[in-house]
């Protein structure tokens, strides 16, 4: 089937078109036949991929990039009011559409699965997209990272299923009306937008309240925040709830997770029967993501045995424990983890995958607000590594906060007994790591910012 294009999105202009969320929507619109244009701060492989689909991509932001006949300007919450293209849109009286509204319109008329949670969204969404594609269901999907197989974060499929990563950070996930909602975890994060856990619970309750009549909430049975959300939902909503996890009462119970090097074997109990399948990424948290994907697909009517086998074909997402290469006997792996829970999970996964190796970490904190609130926990997570280099905070969309620096993390790490060193010059990291690493070691570059660029540079230094 080929859903139509809303009039407002026939000739859209995306500000920040190269971003993970924005580019996915732009790609799907281009594939559906829209005349897509936009701008981004720099050239990238994403910009080239969009051009290959027929989109016009300008580099830099300028009022002149916005065509007079644009039917809308699409923005994310990161776009500031003084952006020249946004100012020009107001002058031309061109409607401004938030990214979440654009994505919601793409999902209209399709059976949608929306994946939410403080962490794990990209992996779980990707597992579903890969598995449903493997089963020839030809889903559409929009993901916050590029799949290693297809190499893209979004596509328009001819099937009737749409799988989307649902962003809770700015409450935009409240715009969707899925048939199946997944909530992986509920934790305090996104401190610029949420002042308390109560606000976060209220936001997730609103998201769950948008599930279509007869739809399903798939929710973690082990994570405390998700358990509290489940209690609230069951009190106030008639939505069907399916829990998953290791808890005895879980509807889809994780019986066993067996590490197999950089993969895992997972056994679940579903409808009273045991089902075993492979997850091609290491770590218990990724195994749980796979079980969430399994439960959601079954809720949509996909046979469990077929879906479990198809999930085994998933090979990963860029930046989610992605092996960048090996040199001088040292493996370099990249992790997007930037919240303490994610950091600890990935570090524990690496420990489980290679228990005889030293684990060296290059960590770049992400956002001043997150560091202010969670810096102590980040430092404590780094104690799981044998040694860590900590970079300055990657600001992303934020301005600096007085007194908030990487020192908050470093002090906490040292208090927890960690071997940690501050590095203020990112360019010095590759040589420093090459000097530290020995054959058999694992090096993990970790964070949501441009620390990912260091992996190839570290490998070059190790090779020289």
N, C-alpha and C positions, 0 to 999 in steps of 0.2 A: 504494500500500500504506500501511497505517496501523499502525506498530509500537505495541505496548502501552506502558503506563506502569508502571515498576517500583513495587512496593508502597511502597517508602520515599519515592517521589517523587509519590505521589498527592495529598498535601497538604503541599508543601514550604514552608518559611519561609527566605527568602534574606536574609542579613545583608549589606548593601551591594548591594541588588538593582539599583541604578542603574548599576553599573559595566559597562564594555564587555563583559567576559566573562560576568559573572553575569546581566546583563539578557538576553543572547542565549539562555542556557539556560532562563531563566524564560519567555521568549516562546514558545519551542518547546513547553515543557511546557503552557503555557496553551492553545496551539493544539491540542495533543493531548487536551485535556480535563481536565488536572489543576487542582486548586483551589490556585492560587498566591498566596502572600502574602510580604511582606518589608518591609524598612526601608532607608532611605538617609539620608544626612546632610542632603540638601537637595532641594527641588523641582527638577524638570527635565523637558525634553521626553520623556526616556526614561521617567520615572515616569508621565507622562500616557499614553504609548503602551502601557505595561503595564496601566494601568487600563482602557484601551479594549479590551484583550483579556480583561478580567474579573478581573485580579489586584488584590489589596488591597495598597496601598503606604502605609506609614507614614513620616512624616518625623521624623528623630531616632531615637536608639537608646534603648529602654527595655524592661525585662523584660516589661511588660504588653503589648507588641506581639506577643509570641509566644503563639499560641493553644494551649490545652492539648491539642487533638486533632491538632496538627501531626505528620506522620509522619516528618519529618526537619528538620534545620536545615542549610542549605547555606552553606558559607563558602569564601572564598578564602584564600590564604596571607597576605593583608594584614590579616585580622581578628585582633585581639589577644585573648589569653586572658581579659582582664578585661571584654570587651564584655558589657553586662548581659543581652543576649538569649542569648548563649552560656552565661553563668553559669546563667541560668534553664533552658536546655535540659538542663544537667547535673542540676539539681534535679528536673526532670520526667522524667529518664531518656529523653529524646528523642535518637535517633541523630544524630550530626553527620556530614555527608557533604561531602567536599571537592569543590570545583567540577569538578575534572578527573574525578572518579569519576562525577559526575552527567552530564557530557558524554559520557563513555565509554559509559554505559548508554543514552544516546539514540542512539548510533551502532550499538549491537548489532543484528545482523541486516541491516545495510545495507552496500553497497559504499562504503567510506569512503576519502577522500583526506585525509591530515593534513599540513599545511604547517608546517614548522619552519625555524628559522634565526634568527640574531641580529637581522636586520632584513629587511624586505620581505615578512613573513608576511601582513600584512593586505592588501596590494595583490595578491599572488598568489592568496590565497584568494578575494578579491573578483572577480578576473578570471575564475576558474573558475566561481564562483557565477553571475555574469552570463552567461558564455558557455553554460553548460549549461542555464540557464533560457531563453536565446534559442533554443536548439535543442529546446525543448519537452520536456526531460528532467525538469523539475520537481524539482530537487534540494532537499534540506534543507541548510542551511548555518548555521554559527556563526562570526562574524567579529569581530575586535577593533576595528571601526570601522563607521560607517554608510555604506552605498552611496549615491552621489549620486542614482542612478536610483530604486530602490525606497525609499530613505531609511530603511533598517533594517539592523541588524547580524545578524539571524537570522530564519529562517522554517522552518516545517515544510512540506516538499513531499511530494507523493504518489509521487514517483519512488523508485528504489531506490539513489540515490547521496546520500551525505552528505559535504559538504566542510567541514573544520574547521581553524581556526587552532590550531596546537599550541604551547603555551607552554613553552619550555625554561627559563625564568627560575628556577623552583622545582622543576624535574625532573618536573613534573606531566604532561608529554607522554609520559612512560614508561607511562602508564595505557592508552594507545590501542593498538588492533590494526588498523591500516589495511591496505587492499589496496594502496594506493599511498602511500608516504611521500615527501615532497619535503623536501630540505635545501638551502636557498639559500646558506648560508654558515655557517661555524663560527668564532666569534671570542671573545676574552676579554671577557666582560661579566657583569653580575649578580654583582658582587663580594661581595655579602653572602652568596651561596649557593655560589659556586665559588672555590676558592683557587688554581687553576692551570688551564692549558690541558689537562693530562692529565685532570683531573676533568671538564672539559667534553667532551672526546673520549669518555670512558667513558659519560657521560650520553647523548650522541648515539648511541653504539653500542647502548646498551640500548634506545633508542627504535627504531632500525632493526631490532633483534632481535625486536621485537614485530610486524613486518610479517607478515601471514598467509602460510602456505605458498603458493607460486606467485605471490606479490605482487612489487611492484617498488619499488626506490628510485630516485627521480629526484634527481640531485645535480649541483651546479655543477662544471664542469670547469676553471674559471679561478681560483677563490678558493682560496688556499693551505690554509686550514683544511678546506675541503670536500674538497680533493684528498687531504689526509692521512686524513680520515675514510674516503674511498673506498678508499684503500690498506688500511686496517685492516679494513673490512667485507669486502673481497674475500679477505683472508687468513683470516677467521674465520667467514664466513657464506656461505650458498648463495643469498641473495636475489638476484634479477635486478637488475642495476644499469644505469641509463640515464643517461649524462652529457650535459650541455648547456653550451654556451658558445662562445667564440671559438677555443678550442684546436683545433688540427688534428685531434686524435683524438676530439673530442667526438662522441657518437652523434647528437645533434641540434645541428648546428654553426651558430652565428650567422655568416652570411656578411657581412652589412652592416647597419648601423643608420644611417638617413638622417634628420637632424632636419628637421621641417616645422613651424617655429614652436613652438606648444605641443603638437605631436604628433610621432610618429616613424613612419617606414616601416621595417619589419624584414623582412629576407630570411634565411631559414634553409635549410639543406640537410638534408633528412630522407629517409632510405632512398634516397639518391642523387639526389633530385629537389629543385629549388628551389621554395620556397614563400614568397610575399611577402604581408604583411598590415600593417594599420595599428594602432598603439597610440596611444590618444587622450590620453596624458600624455607630457610631454617627458622626455628623459634616457635614457642608455644603461642605467642600472640598472633602470629600469622596463621597458625593452625586454627585458632578460634575465628579469625576473619573468614577462613574457608568454610567453617561450619555455619557461620552467619549467612554466607552466600548460598550454601546448600539449603538452609531452612527457608530462605526467601524464594529461591527458585521452586522449591516444592510447594510453597504457599501459592505460587502462580500457576501450579499445575504441571510442572515438569517432573517426570519420573525420577525418583531419588537416585537409583542406581546409575542411570544414564548421566545425570548431572554430576554425581561424584566422580565418575570416570573423566568427564569433560573438565572438571576443575583441575584434575591432574595435568592437563596440557598447559596450564598457566605457567609462564616462565619468569614473570616478574614485571615490575614497573621501574623505569629509570628513577634512581635515587632512593629506592626502597631496598636496602642491602644489595645494591648492584655491584657486582664484581667489575672493577674498572680495568684490571689487568694484573700481571705478575712480573716482577723483575728481581733478579738477584735472590730468588727464593722467597720474596716477600709479596704477599697478596695485598692489593689496595682495594678497599670496598667503600662505597659511598652510601651514606644514610641521610635521609631528610629529617630525622628526629630532631625536635627542638623543644618539646615539652618534656619535663622530667620523667613522666611515665613512659613515653616513647623511648627516651634515651636509655632508661634502665632495661626496657624490653629488648632493644636492639643489642645492647652490650651483653645481656644474658644470653641472647640467641647466638652471638659470636662465641661466647664462652662455651656453649654447648656444642657448637659446630667444630671447634678446634681447641679442645681442652688442654692440649700440650703446648699451645703457642702463646707467645706474649701478645697482648692486645694494646696497641698504641693508638691514641685518639687525637685527632685535630678537631676541636670543637669551636664553632662560631655561634655565639648567642644570637637570638633573633628577637628584635624589638626591645626597646627600653622598658616598656610597661610590663612585659612578660618577665624580664630579668629582675625588675624591682619586686615583683610579687613572688617569683619562683626561683630566684637565684640560688637560695640555700639548697633547695631540692635538686637543682641542676648540678651543683657542686657535689652533693652526696651521691648522685648517680655516677659521676665521673670516678668515684672511688672503685667502681667495678673494673676499671681499666688498669693496666700495669703502669702506664704513664700517659699524660695528656698535655697537649699544647692548647691554650685557650686564646682565641683571637679577640679583638675588640668587637663590640656589639654591632650587628648588622641592622641599620635603622629601618630599612624598608620604607614604610609610609609615615614613620614617626619622627618627631623632633626630639633632641636629647632631653633628658630629665636631670635636674641637678643631683649630683652625687651618685647617679646610677651608671656604673661601669662594670666591666668584666671582673673587677676586683671582688665584687660581691660573690661571684661564683668561685673564684680562686680561693678566697678565704674559707668558704664553706668546704671546698674540696680538701684543702689542707687540714682543716679541723677533723675531717672524716678519715684522715690518714692517707690521702691520695698523693701521688707524685705528679704535681701539676706545675706548669710553667706558663707565664704570660708571654705572648708574642704580639707586639703591636704592629709589626711590619709583615703583612701577609706574604710579601714576596720572599721573605726569609724562611718561610715554612718548608718548602721542598728540600732545601739543603739540610735544614735542621732534622727533618724526619729521616733523610737518607743517612745522616750521621748516627742516628739512634738505632735504626732498624737492623736486625740480624736475620739471616736465613731462617725461615720458618715462622717469622712474625706476621701478624695481621695488622694492617694500618686501616683505621676507619676515619674517613672525613665525615663530619657530622654537623648538621644544621640546615636551616631552610634558606640561607642566603647564598652568596657566591663562593662559599667554601668548596662547593662541588667542582669548581674550576681547578682546584689544587691536585686532584687525583692524577691526571695525566702528567702534570709537572713533577709530582713526586716519583712517578714511574720513570720519567726521563732521568732524574737525578740518580735513581737507583741503578739505572742501566749504564750510566757513564763511569 
